[in-house]
Amino acid sequence: MGKLSKILVTIGVVFLFFVIFGVIAGTMSAAGRTPGIFGLIVMGALYGALKAIWKKPKKEDGNDNSSILQK
């Protein structure tokens, strides 16, 4: 994935996070409570999504020194 597409997807994920968190906070504040566990779950999902988006692929050296008999 290119850098520009990662930036655009990150902006989309953060926007979606604010929308979902706003809905959770709005419904919870109408009931007189804080977002609580649902807010933590959404924050964990944001963290996981951003980590997955910006994950760097592992580089393979191609140094496979094992023989065919050891496999």
RODO-2510 file (C-alpha; in nm, 4 decimals, decimal comma):
residues 71
     n   res          X          Y          Z
     1     m     0,0000     0,0000     0,0000
     2     g     0,1370     0,3396    -0,0912
     3     k     0,1961     0,6177     0,1556
     4     l    -0,0818     0,8383     0,0168
     5     s    -0,3372     0,5593     0,0420
     6     k    -0,2260     0,4871     0,3996
     7     i    -0,2759     0,8526     0,4902
     8     l    -0,6216     0,8606     0,3311
     9     v    -0,7288     0,5380     0,5021
    10     t    -0,5932     0,6688     0,8343
    11     i    -0,7985     0,9873     0,7979
    12     g    -1,1064     0,7770     0,7205
    13     v    -1,0506     0,5500     1,0215
    14     v    -0,9982     0,8444     1,2581
    15     f    -1,3128     1,0149     1,1231
    16     l    -1,5117     0,6945     1,1694
    17     f    -1,3727     0,6658     1,5234
    18     f    -1,4946     1,0150     1,6104
    19     v    -1,8390     0,9430     1,4666
    20     i    -1,8779     0,6140     1,6530
    21     f    -1,7343     0,7544     1,9759
    22     g    -1,9625     1,0571     1,9463
    23     v    -2,2656     0,8323     1,9120
    24     i    -2,1567     0,6264     2,2127
    25     a    -2,0833     0,9355     2,4220
    26     g    -2,4122     1,0980     2,3185
    27     t    -2,6238     0,7997     2,4088
    28     m    -2,4400     0,7435     2,7343
    29     s    -2,4578     1,1088     2,8396
    30     a    -2,8339     1,1054     2,7801
    31     a    -2,8462     0,8263     3,0353
    32     g    -2,6161     1,0179     3,2721
    33     r    -2,3184     0,7825     3,2376
    34     t    -1,9718     0,7842     3,0814
    35     p    -1,8822     0,5817     2,7680
    36     g    -1,7058     0,3230     2,9863
    37     i    -1,6210    -0,0137     2,8354
    38     f    -1,7666     0,0685     2,4932
    39     g    -1,5336     0,3671     2,4647
    40     l    -1,2374     0,1493     2,5548
    41     i    -1,3367    -0,1096     2,2957
    42     v    -1,3622     0,1560     2,0248
    43     m    -1,0246     0,3027     2,1240
    44     g    -0,8683    -0,0434     2,1098
    45     a    -1,0187    -0,0933     1,7647
    46     l    -0,8721     0,2405     1,6521
    47     y    -0,5289     0,1416     1,7844
    48     g    -0,5433    -0,1983     1,6141
    49     a    -0,6605    -0,0513     1,2847
    50     l    -0,3876     0,2136     1,2774
    51     k    -0,1244    -0,0436     1,3703
    52     a    -0,2420    -0,2735     1,0902
    53     i    -0,2467     0,0096     0,8355
    54     w     0,1068     0,1290     0,9127
    55     k     0,2583    -0,2173     0,9584
    56     k     0,5783    -0,2617     0,7607
    57     p     0,6182    -0,5851     0,5671
    58     k     0,8884    -0,8219     0,6848
    59     k     1,1904    -0,8293     0,4593
    60     e     1,3072    -1,1709     0,3501
    61     d     1,6788    -1,2046     0,2961
    62     g     1,6495    -1,5119     0,0812
    63     n     1,9271    -1,6812     0,2783
    64     d     1,7664    -2,0202     0,3147
    65     n     2,0699    -2,2235     0,4142
    66     s     1,8765    -2,5369     0,5019
    67     s     1,9102    -2,8315     0,2720
    68     i     1,6202    -3,0190     0,1199
    69     l     1,6840    -3,3121     0,3557
    70     q     1,6266    -3,0984     0,6655
    71     k     1,2820    -2,9866     0,5601
***
